[in-house]
């Protein structure tokens, strides 16, 4: 049984060199790290649709399958050896969407998958181990430290430059006619880079950036440097 391919999204990536490492910032709200052949993704929140539907809130049932289809497209396009989730892979406890995730995992048995636990990752470890998924609280690979929560302040000292998620960052853009829009973004500061949330069924919070931060807004089919 194959996953429904909602849209094969082969889009222009934005190269970004950080600490001597070659990154591709993808409009699908993921990073491809070339030296490690790794996809890095934050805040998928699988199961959130089922969680809300169970509560009686009408949400299209295929939204979660769409996220997994986009993830599949990224894997087929970039052929990573590793897939790193920066927390909140699954939104809450197990529901019927876990079966979809099992099916999706079966299509990529050779792919090394690592999950850095987030605050929503409450499913028992054994279920991830059964799918050959590694679990970590933090994960240091090369110069980068994979975490879920951002550093509390710029004074925190860690073993590496932090990649994280959790806050679903956005950047607010205003026009001359006072119209404004908040777009998902990648935000790179002195000590950490915060990834946008991968899941479609998530909000975003406009962040405050410092003068030296690098901010990349995510549009439909490209990533644009704005600071």
Buried (B, 14 or more C-beta within 10 A) or exposed (E): EEBEEBEEBEBEBBEBEBEEBEBBBBBBBBBBBEEBEBBBBBBBBBBBBBBBBEEEEEBEEEBBBBBBBBBBBBBEBBEBEBBBBBBBBBBBEBBEBBEBBEBBBEBBEEBBBBBBBBEBBEBEEEBBEEBEBBEBEBBEBBEBBBBBBBBEEEEEEEEBBBBBBBBBBBBEBEEEEEEEEBBBBBBBBEBBBBBBBBBBBBEBEBBEBEEEBBBBBBEEEBBBEEB
